[in-house]
Amino acid sequence: MTATQKRCVQVLNETLHELFASRDDVYLFGEDILDPYGGAFKVTHGLSDAYPDRVVTTPISEAALFGVAAGMALRGQRPILEIMFGDFIALGFDQVVNGISKFREMYDDQVTVSLVVRTPMGGRRGYGPTHSQSLEKLLLGIPNICVVAASECHDLRGLLTSAVEDERPVFFIENKLMYGRVNRRPEDGQVGQLSVRESGGPYPALTFSGTDFTEASATIVTYGGMVPVVLDAVTELILEHEIFCEVVALSQLLPMELDAVLESVVRSGALVTAEEGTLTGGFGAEIAAQVQRAAFDFLDAPVERVGAPFAPIPFSAPLEDAYLPGADEIVAAVRATLSDKPSGP
Amino acid sequence: MSPPATFYERMFFIRRFEETLLDLFSLGKLVGTTHTYIGQEANAIGVIDHLDPRRDVVFSNHRCHGHYLAFTDDAFGLLCEVMGKAPGVCGGKGGSQHLCKGNFYSNGVLGSIVPVATGIALAEKKKGTGAVSTVFLGDGTLGEGVTYESLNLASLWQLPVLFVVENNHYAQSTPVELELAGSIAARGAAFGVETAELDTTDVEVIHEAAGQAIARVRETGAPFFLVLDTYRFSPHSKSDDQRDPAEIEERRIRDPLKIAGARLADDERGAIEQRCELRLAETVDAADAAPAATPEAA
């Protein structure tokens, strides 16, 4: 089996094993992470057997655990906190807003808070309103944290290693469906039929093109669990509508760096944002604001946003399917924005 | 100096430092808010005297000046910080409630600090430093649920945390009777944490009990829950005090400075007070002359 054929959960798990082997300041805290159970999504499998002193199973006390991780980090350790469902970050919000994100600056750089919060977001598993959300946007308004979203096309080993080695507090957003899927890394600059460019830095952006970057009618920017959905939509746009889009899959959501998006928008002249969470005050809203300011002259149409309705995620499969944004919504948004372009598609 | 003289001097300095802050507010030299420690000085001195600032850690709350002075003796850094001056211990970014120096930390959200102090204890235990992590809470903080999560973790994981509950009988303006059900000490005991409760403002009694508590933490590596019944004579922050003046006067009989001062000869006490006043005046002058924290300076 080559590296590119591994499932995402296995890559994350192997990376954690590597990090534990190479650094003795890395600790892992989480609920139900002990072997043989190995965590609700099995990302931590085998770690507690190998490193019993540094892998700590915890009570169901997320609010305190965020603080415990902060205390560990203030004293020079590198804790990784696994929050079983992304929805549960709400329980730790005081620690994030009033402690973890603030200690370094309000203590005038006398301390660092190097910690990683790993948590899976996303629906499509029928877990209902409180176990399916994509709450990244709640983190995007917090200064001095880093929000990293993994996707099945990103270098998961590189992302997670960078997160643990980062001086800043990092939220490392995983995705429930991603775990079981193959980590589709570019080979010879290609993922399937699409050409891929990867930016530099600890948390690279991936830009996909169906024309080897010669032609694009629109740019779609997305992250995390929406990446495969958007790639499906792009294939459909090519095959069914002969519309070629570039896709920018960000991994660094905060601090927001949009160079890859702007470069693509300069080529395409149109932008669609795609996220699984609700739209108001979200990922797409922030990108739309920044891109219109930075690249107004290059935009030939208003920025379109795709996301979930402003309501809780319903449980039943048909209801959830209707609620969550899918490839159809992305295709429709791209076609809508192109109809606004003076030049057309 | 004899211990009674040392205790008196350190407590008197905290008292006068805090009174000076309130004066500086009246003069318009301080802005924002401050929560003074007037009346509770014996707790900070009695507990922190047993800690080693090079090894042990203190996490304090919004009412942190007494703890800070007891642990660091850095009056200039604190006053500059509270005055928003560049040499402030956090460069004017933190202010009265958000201090950090060496192994001392404070933060202004009640309850928020308790799990952080617990995590600090875990880090120190894993590193094998032998440090005790002391966290100061009040009766008001006992309304925050994360306090109990932290007690559970500290006991479950046998962490060297000293929880000091300073029950000053008021959460801002709300008397303890309106905010707390049940026994305070039983809260620690319920988690299997060794507990002691003192109803005294005598620094020597507190010092002895705290010494035993900290010795227990060092000996067992396990947490300890120390409840100190106390009272603050000053308002919650600056002028927000609706308590019955007669109630406050009655409590002044137990003023920790009176109790500690009575152990000294008049001339010795006078010399200590004079020394403190001089030091404080010099500190105020120096802080007053220091440059303000400005965006350019930061």
Contacts between the chains, C-beta under 8 A, distances in Angstrom:
chain1	res1	chain2	res2	distance
A	27	B	126	7.5
A	53	B	126	7.5
A	54	B	126	7.9
A	56	B	157	7.6
A	58	B	153	7.6
A	59	B	149	7.3
A	59	B	152	6.1
A	59	B	153	6.8
A	59	B	156	6.9
A	61	B	149	4.0
A	61	B	152	6.8
A	61	B	153	6.5
A	63	B	115	7.2
A	63	B	145	7.1
A	63	B	146	4.6
A	63	B	149	6.0
A	64	B	114	7.7
A	64	B	115	3.9
A	64	B	118	6.9
A	64	B	146	5.3
A	64	B	149	3.5
A	64	B	150	5.1
A	64	B	152	7.9
A	64	B	153	5.8
A	65	B	115	7.3
A	66	B	115	7.3
A	67	B	112	6.9
A	67	B	113	7.9
A	67	B	114	7.2
A	67	B	115	2.7
A	67	B	116	4.5
A	67	B	118	6.9
A	67	B	119	6.0
A	67	B	146	6.9
A	67	B	150	7.2
A	68	B	115	5.3
A	68	B	116	7.5
A	68	B	118	5.6
A	68	B	119	3.6
A	68	B	122	6.4
A	68	B	153	6.5
A	69	B	119	6.2
A	70	B	115	7.7
A	70	B	116	5.0
A	70	B	119	6.0
A	71	B	115	7.0
A	71	B	116	4.3
A	71	B	117	6.4
A	71	B	118	6.3
A	71	B	119	2.3
A	71	B	120	4.0
A	71	B	121	7.4
A	71	B	122	6.9
A	71	B	123	6.3
A	71	B	133	7.8
A	72	B	119	4.7
A	72	B	120	7.6
A	72	B	122	6.2
A	72	B	123	4.6
A	73	B	119	7.9
A	74	B	105	7.1
A	74	B	116	7.1
A	74	B	119	7.6
A	74	B	120	6.3
A	74	B	123	7.7
A	75	B	57	7.7
A	75	B	119	7.8
A	75	B	120	5.4
A	75	B	123	3.6
A	75	B	124	6.3
A	75	B	127	7.3
A	76	B	123	7.1
A	76	B	127	7.9
A	77	B	123	5.0
A	77	B	126	7.1
A	77	B	127	8.0
A	79	B	119	7.7
A	94	B	109	6.2
A	94	B	111	7.8
A	94	B	112	5.6
A	94	B	146	7.6
A	95	B	112	6.6
A	95	B	115	7.2
A	95	B	116	7.6
A	98	B	107	7.0
A	98	B	108	7.8
A	98	B	109	4.6
A	98	B	112	5.6
A	99	B	107	6.3
A	99	B	109	7.6
A	99	B	112	5.8
A	99	B	116	6.2
A	102	B	98	7.9
A	103	B	100	7.7
A	103	B	105	7.9
A	105	B	93	6.3
A	106	B	90	6.3
A	106	B	93	5.1
A	106	B	94	4.7
A	106	B	98	4.8
A	107	B	90	5.4
A	107	B	93	7.7
A	107	B	94	6.4
A	107	B	98	7.2
A	107	B	99	8.0
A	107	B	100	3.6
A	107	B	105	7.5
A	108	B	89	7.7
A	108	B	90	4.3
A	108	B	91	4.0
A	108	B	93	5.3
A	108	B	94	7.2
A	108	B	100	7.5
A	110	B	90	7.5
A	110	B	100	5.2
A	110	B	101	7.5
A	111	B	100	6.4
